[in-house]
């Protein structure tokens, strides 16, 4: 009798769990993609605000970029059209020459062609996954903004922890409901 109970229980529980797992996976991916798009829009807004600063003195412009970079969770990089980094708000000025050429980076490559571009990848400079946004800046440079701070990583961590908690709670619920349905289905057999 227990053997039949387990068989029926699994035939009820496993399809529910399979559908639920697909739903959770799709919901998680959608939530993360929406969060990424939202954060990309935030980077684009930062880019426009940063690029609006106009000064005839290049040093004043770099000081402004440094101030913005140090007061936010956004890294600002100014790259010349040959891919060489002229300024990076997270790197000391004396270490800029040791950074590799960025011309092969997707967002820089597209910005050289006159287009804006987003990318998500692991940063060679910081070693963390980051969102990049780059676009041409006054015909001589590429202004690139990078989010590799806690806000970006919290998007994934929060979504992951919420999904895991929801999955555990709802799995327990499905387990109990499946037990109940199996028991109700087998009541006539037990009565015989």
Sine and cosine of phi, psi and omega as CSV:
sin_phi,cos_phi,sin_psi,cos_psi,sin_omega,cos_omega
0.00,0.00,-0.64,0.77,0.02,-1.00
-0.91,0.42,-0.60,0.80,0.02,-1.00
-0.86,0.51,-0.70,0.71,0.02,-1.00
-0.93,0.37,-0.62,0.78,0.03,-1.00
-0.86,0.51,-0.73,0.69,0.00,-1.00
-0.90,0.43,-0.67,0.74,0.02,-1.00
-0.87,0.50,-0.77,0.64,-0.01,-1.00
-0.91,0.42,-0.67,0.74,0.02,-1.00
-0.85,0.53,-0.73,0.68,-0.01,-1.00
-0.91,0.42,-0.58,0.82,0.02,-1.00
-0.93,0.37,-0.41,0.91,0.06,-1.00
-1.00,0.02,-0.74,0.67,-0.14,-0.99
-0.94,0.34,-0.73,0.69,-0.10,-1.00
-0.89,0.46,-0.69,0.72,0.07,-1.00
-0.89,0.46,-0.65,0.76,0.07,-1.00
-0.85,0.53,-0.72,0.69,-0.03,-1.00
-0.92,0.40,-0.60,0.80,0.01,-1.00
-0.90,0.43,-0.72,0.69,0.02,-1.00
-0.90,0.43,-0.67,0.74,0.01,-1.00
-0.89,0.45,-0.67,0.74,0.00,-1.00
-0.89,0.45,-0.66,0.75,0.03,-1.00
-0.90,0.44,-0.68,0.74,0.02,-1.00
-0.88,0.47,-0.71,0.71,0.00,-1.00
-0.89,0.46,-0.70,0.71,-0.01,-1.00
-0.88,0.48,-0.71,0.70,0.00,-1.00
-0.91,0.42,-0.66,0.75,0.01,-1.00
-0.90,0.44,-0.68,0.74,0.01,-1.00
-0.88,0.47,-0.75,0.66,0.00,-1.00
-0.88,0.48,-0.65,0.76,0.02,-1.00
-0.91,0.42,-0.68,0.73,0.00,-1.00
-0.89,0.46,-0.68,0.73,-0.01,-1.00
-0.92,0.39,-0.68,0.73,0.01,-1.00
-0.89,0.46,-0.67,0.75,0.04,-1.00
-0.90,0.44,-0.65,0.76,0.03,-1.00
-0.91,0.42,-0.66,0.75,0.04,-1.00
-0.88,0.47,-0.70,0.71,0.01,-1.00
-0.89,0.46,-0.66,0.75,0.03,-1.00
-0.89,0.46,-0.69,0.72,-0.02,-1.00
-0.94,0.33,-0.53,0.84,0.09,-1.00
-0.89,0.46,-0.64,0.77,0.05,-1.00
-0.90,0.44,-0.61,0.79,0.05,-1.00
-0.89,0.46,-0.69,0.72,0.04,-1.00
-0.88,0.47,-0.66,0.75,0.00,-1.00
-0.89,0.45,-0.65,0.76,0.05,-1.00
-0.89,0.45,-0.71,0.71,0.08,-1.00
-0.85,0.53,-0.66,0.75,-0.01,-1.00
-0.87,0.50,-0.74,0.67,-0.02,-1.00
-0.90,0.44,-0.66,0.75,0.03,-1.00
-0.90,0.43,-0.67,0.74,0.00,-1.00
-0.93,0.37,-0.68,0.74,-0.07,-1.00
-0.95,0.32,-0.29,0.96,0.01,-1.00
-0.95,0.31,-0.31,0.95,0.00,-1.00
-0.92,0.39,0.82,-0.57,-0.01,-1.00
-0.84,-0.54,0.77,-0.64,0.08,-1.00
-0.48,-0.88,0.59,-0.81,0.06,-1.00
-0.97,0.26,-0.35,0.94,-0.01,-1.00
-1.00,-0.07,0.91,-0.41,-0.05,-1.00
-0.88,0.47,-0.60,0.80,0.01,-1.00
-0.90,0.44,-0.59,0.80,0.06,-1.00
-0.91,0.42,-0.64,0.77,0.04,-1.00
-0.88,0.47,-0.72,0.69,0.02,-1.00
-0.90,0.43,-0.60,0.80,0.05,-1.00
-0.90,0.43,-0.63,0.77,0.06,-1.00
-0.89,0.45,-0.71,0.71,0.03,-1.00
-0.87,0.49,-0.67,0.74,0.00,-1.00
-0.88,0.47,-0.67,0.74,0.00,-1.00
-0.90,0.44,-0.71,0.70,0.02,-1.00
-0.89,0.45,-0.71,0.71,-0.01,-1.00
-0.90,0.43,-0.62,0.79,-0.03,-1.00
-0.98,0.21,-0.37,0.93,-0.03,-1.00
-0.99,-0.12,0.10,0.99,0.00,-1.00
-0.65,-0.76,0.02,-1.00,0.03,-1.00
-1.00,-0.07,0.31,0.95,-0.05,-1.00
-0.95,-0.30,0.73,-0.68,0.08,-1.00
-1.00,-0.09,0.76,-0.66,-0.02,-1.00
-0.94,-0.35,0.78,-0.63,0.01,-1.00
-0.79,-0.61,0.74,-0.68,0.09,-1.00
-0.93,-0.36,0.83,-0.55,-0.11,-0.99
-0.83,-0.56,0.69,-0.73,0.04,-1.00
-0.98,0.19,0.15,-0.99,-0.09,-1.00
-0.93,0.37,-0.19,0.98,0.07,-1.00
-1.00,-0.05,0.01,1.00,0.06,-1.00
1.00,-0.04,0.06,1.00,-0.01,-1.00
-1.00,0.06,0.71,-0.70,0.00,-1.00
-0.97,0.23,0.83,-0.56,0.02,-1.00
-1.00,-0.08,-0.55,0.83,-0.03,-1.00
-0.46,-0.89,0.63,-0.77,0.13,-0.99
-0.59,-0.81,0.83,-0.55,-0.10,-1.00
-0.93,0.36,-0.22,0.98,0.00,-1.00
-0.95,-0.30,0.06,1.00,-0.03,-1.00
-0.83,-0.56,0.69,-0.72,0.07,-1.00
-0.88,0.47,0.58,-0.81,-0.03,-1.00
-0.84,0.54,-0.57,0.82,-0.02,-1.00
-0.96,0.28,-0.18,0.98,0.03,-1.00
-0.98,-0.20,-0.06,1.00,-0.03,-1.00
-0.87,0.50,-0.61,0.80,-0.05,-1.00
-0.92,0.39,-0.37,0.93,-0.01,-1.00
-1.00,0.10,-0.17,0.98,0.00,-1.00
-0.97,0.23,0.58,-0.81,-0.03,-1.00
-0.95,0.31,0.31,-0.95,0.03,-1.00
-0.91,0.40,0.69,-0.72,-0.08,-1.00
-0.98,-0.19,0.18,0.98,-0.06,-1.00
-0.89,0.45,-0.42,0.91,-0.01,-1.00
-1.00,0.04,-0.09,1.00,0.05,-1.00
-0.95,0.32,0.68,-0.73,-0.11,-0.99
-0.82,0.57,-0.72,0.69,-0.07,-1.00
-0.93,0.36,-0.55,0.84,0.03,-1.00
-0.96,0.29,-0.68,0.73,0.03,-1.00
-0.82,0.58,-0.72,0.69,-0.01,-1.00
-0.95,0.33,-0.61,0.79,0.01,-1.00
-0.91,0.41,-0.57,0.82,0.07,-1.00
-0.88,0.47,-0.54,0.84,0.03,-1.00
-0.99,0.16,0.01,1.00,0.04,-1.00
1.00,-0.04,0.23,0.97,-0.04,-1.00
-0.91,-0.41,0.44,-0.90,0.15,-0.99
-1.00,0.10,0.43,-0.90,-0.05,-1.00
-0.42,-0.91,0.61,-0.79,0.11,-0.99
-0.94,-0.34,0.51,-0.86,0.11,-0.99
-0.47,-0.88,0.48,-0.88,0.10,-1.00
-0.80,-0.60,0.84,-0.54,0.00,-1.00
-0.26,-0.97,0.09,-1.00,0.04,-1.00
-0.99,0.17,0.78,-0.63,-0.03,-1.00
-0.97,0.24,0.75,-0.66,0.08,-1.00
-0.95,0.31,-0.45,0.90,-0.02,-1.00
-0.98,0.20,-0.73,0.69,-0.08,-1.00
-0.97,-0.22,-0.33,0.94,-0.01,-1.00
0.98,0.19,0.20,0.98,0.00,-1.00
-0.89,-0.45,0.44,-0.90,0.09,-1.00
-0.94,0.35,0.69,-0.72,-0.13,-0.99
-0.63,-0.77,0.38,-0.92,0.16,-0.99
-0.98,-0.21,0.75,-0.66,-0.02,-1.00
-0.91,-0.41,0.63,-0.78,0.15,-0.99
-0.69,-0.72,0.82,-0.58,-0.01,-1.00
-0.69,-0.73,0.54,-0.84,0.05,-1.00
-0.41,-0.91,0.37,-0.93,0.03,-1.00
-0.87,0.49,0.57,-0.82,-0.01,-1.00
-0.76,-0.65,0.90,-0.44,-0.04,-1.00
0.61,0.79,0.74,0.67,0.16,-0.99
0.88,0.48,-0.14,0.99,-0.01,-1.00
-0.92,-0.39,-0.37,0.93,-0.14,-0.99
-0.70,-0.72,0.18,-0.98,0.15,-0.99
-0.89,-0.46,0.81,-0.58,0.07,-1.00
-0.99,-0.16,0.87,-0.49,-0.04,-1.00
-0.87,-0.49,0.75,-0.66,0.08,-1.00
-0.92,-0.40,0.65,-0.76,-0.08,-1.00
-0.75,-0.66,0.72,-0.70,0.13,-0.99
-0.94,-0.35,0.95,-0.31,0.08,-1.00
-0.79,-0.61,0.45,0.89,-0.02,-1.00
-1.00,-0.09,-0.18,-0.98,-0.09,-1.00
-0.91,0.42,-0.52,0.85,-0.04,-1.00
-0.86,0.50,-0.73,0.68,-0.02,-1.00
-0.89,0.46,-0.70,0.72,-0.02,-1.00
-0.94,0.34,-0.49,0.87,0.05,-1.00
-0.92,0.39,-0.48,0.88,0.06,-1.00
-0.83,0.56,-0.78,0.63,-0.03,-1.00
-0.94,0.34,-0.70,0.71,-0.04,-1.00
-0.89,0.46,-0.69,0.73,0.00,-1.00
-0.91,0.41,-0.72,0.69,0.00,-1.00
-0.88,0.48,-0.68,0.73,-0.01,-1.00
-0.90,0.43,-0.72,0.69,-0.03,-1.00
-0.92,0.39,-0.62,0.78,0.05,-1.00
-0.90,0.44,-0.68,0.73,-0.01,-1.00
-0.91,0.42,-0.68,0.74,0.00,-1.00
-0.90,0.44,-0.71,0.70,0.02,-1.00
-0.88,0.48,-0.74,0.68,0.02,-1.00
-0.88,0.48,-0.66,0.75,-0.01,-1.00
-0.89,0.46,-0.69,0.72,-0.01,-1.00
-0.91,0.41,-0.73,0.68,-0.02,-1.00
-0.90,0.45,-0.74,0.68,-0.04,-1.00
-0.94,0.34,-0.51,0.86,0.07,-1.00
-0.90,0.43,-0.66,0.75,0.07,-1.00
-0.89,0.46,-0.67,0.74,0.05,-1.00
-0.88,0.48,-0.74,0.68,0.02,-1.00
-0.89,0.46,-0.60,0.80,0.03,-1.00
-0.88,0.48,-0.74,0.68,-0.01,-1.00
-0.91,0.40,-0.70,0.72,0.02,-1.00
-0.89,0.46,-0.67,0.75,0.02,-1.00
-0.90,0.43,-0.64,0.77,0.08,-1.00
-0.88,0.48,-0.70,0.72,-0.01,-1.00
-0.89,0.46,-0.75,0.67,-0.01,-1.00
-0.87,0.48,-0.69,0.73,0.01,-1.00
-0.89,0.47,-0.69,0.72,0.01,-1.00
-0.88,0.48,-0.71,0.71,0.00,-1.00
-0.90,0.43,-0.60,0.80,0.03,-1.00
-0.93,0.37,-0.55,0.84,-0.05,-1.00
-1.00,-0.02,-0.09,1.00,0.03,-1.00
-0.83,0.56,-0.72,0.70,0.03,-1.00
-0.88,0.47,-0.59,0.81,0.00,-1.00
-0.93,0.35,-0.65,0.76,0.02,-1.00
-0.91,0.42,-0.62,0.79,-0.01,-1.00
-0.90,0.43,-0.52,0.86,0.01,-1.00
-0.95,0.30,0.00,0.00,0.00,0.00
